[in-house]
């Protein structure tokens, strides 16, 4: 499939979920948590949000905002 901005954001979101331990490693079949890697992915999305401000369609902005909100809240819950 063609890569567009929304697909890219969702791909990064899936990467963060993998690091939260939601998805098993395809090789080991184990789901391990790596909160540092999850935070790094969230930070990448935050940087993307900052650098693309004013250049996104309304739908792209809404997806990015929603994904970042959910991942940031998840990270806070995981840290407790």
RAKADA-V522852 format. One record per residue. N is the residue number from 1. RES is the residue in one letter. OMEGA is omega in whole degrees, -180 to 180 (NA if undefined). D_FIRST is the distance of its C-alpha to the first C-alpha in whole Angstrom. Layout:
n=[N N]
res=[RES RES]
omega=[OMEGA OMEGA]
d_first=[D_FIRST D_FIRST]
This chain:
n=[1 2 3 4 5 6 7 8 9 10 11 12 13 14 15 16 17 18 19 20 21 22 23 24 25 26 27 28 29 30 31 32 33 34 35 36 37 38 39 40 41 42 43 44 45 46 47 48 49 50 51 52 53 54 55 56 57 58 59 60 61 62 63 64 65 66 67 68 69 70 71 72 73 74 75 76 77 78 79 80]
res=[X X X X X X X X X X X X X X X X X X X X X X X X X X X X X X X X X X X X X X X X X X X X X X X X X X X X X X X X X X X X X X X X X X X X X X X X X X X X X X X X]
omega=[179 179 173 -175 -179 178 179 179 -180 176 177 177 178 177 178 179 175 -179 174 179 -179 -176 180 174 -177 -179 -175 -176 178 175 -179 176 174 -175 178 179 176 179 179 179 177 178 176 177 177 177 177 178 -179 -175 -179 -178 179 -177 -177 171 179 179 179 179 -179 179 -179 179 -178 180 -180 179 -178 -179 178 178 178 180 178 179 -179 -178 -177 NA]
d_first=[0 4 6 9 13 12 9 12 15 13 13 16 17 16 18 21 21 21 24 26 26 24 22 23 23 21 24 27 26 28 27 29 29 29 30 30 26 25 27 26 22 24 26 23 21 25 25 22 23 27 25 23 26 26 23 21 20 22 19 18 21 22 19 20 23 23 21 24 26 25 25 28 30 29 30 33 34 33 35 38]
